[in-house]
Structure formats: C-alpha cells, structure tokens
C-alpha cells in the first residue's frame, strides 16, 4: 500500500503473543512481559537512518502483561 504525500490511513496489525517471547539457549520460548516499542518506517530507528532518509520511523509502545 502506498500513500500520497500528507495522506493518512489507519491500519491494523495483529501480532501474536508469541512475537513477544524470548528464546533461551536451549531453544525454549519464554513468555515476555512489560513494555515493547514497535517501529514502522524505512529503516532502523537510529540517527544514521534518519540522516539518510530524512525521516524518523513511527513508534508505538505496547504493554504485554
């Protein structure tokens, strides 16, 4: 999906609780908890990407209990 300049659209992304697990050295998934930050954009959420693209990624925080 592409948006025109200054166009906004609401999207919904369903994420499984499995996406918020940690895998230990034995390969076991351990349920995570706490706060996580999700990013959407054109690269990594770092200064170099912002310098190269001129844009910062959109960030949203979610809580998993």
C-alpha positions in Angstrom: 0.0 0.0 0.0 1.4 3.4 -0.9 0.2 6.7 0.4 0.4 10.1 -1.3 2.3 12.9 0.4 0.5 14.0 3.6 -2.1 11.3 3.2 -3.0 9.3 6.3 -4.6 5.9 6.6 -5.4 3.8 9.7 -4.1 0.2 9.5 -4.4 -2.7 11.9 -1.7 -5.2 12.5 -2.4 -8.3 14.5 0.6 -9.6 16.5 0.7 -13.0 18.2 1.8 -13.1 21.8 4.5 -15.5 20.5 6.1 -12.4 18.9 6.8 -11.1 22.4 8.7 -14.2 23.7 12.3 -14.7 24.3 14.1 -17.8 23.1 16.7 -19.2 25.6 19.9 -21.1 24.9 18.0 -24.4 24.8 15.5 -23.1 22.2 12.6 -22.8 24.7 10.3 -19.8 24.3 9.8 -17.9 27.5 6.8 -15.6 27.7 7.8 -11.9 27.8 6.2 -9.2 29.7 6.5 -5.5 30.1 6.6 -2.7 27.6 7.8 -3.0 24.0 8.3 -0.4 21.3 7.3 -1.2 17.7 8.6 0.8 14.8 7.3 1.3 11.2 9.3 3.1 8.6 12.1 3.0 6.1 14.9 1.6 8.2 16.3 1.1 11.6 15.3 3.6 14.4 18.7 5.2 14.6 20.4 8.5 13.7 22.0 7.2 10.6 18.7 6.1 9.0 17.2 9.5 9.9 20.2 11.2 8.3 19.9 9.1 5.1 16.1 9.2 4.7 15.3 12.4 6.3 12.5 10.6 8.3 12.2 9.0 11.7 10.2 5.8 12.0 6.7 5.9 13.6 6.9 4.4 17.1 4.2 2.9 19.2 4.6 1.4 22.7 2.6 -1.7 23.7 2.3 -3.4 27.1 2.2 -7.1 27.5 1.0 -8.5 30.8 
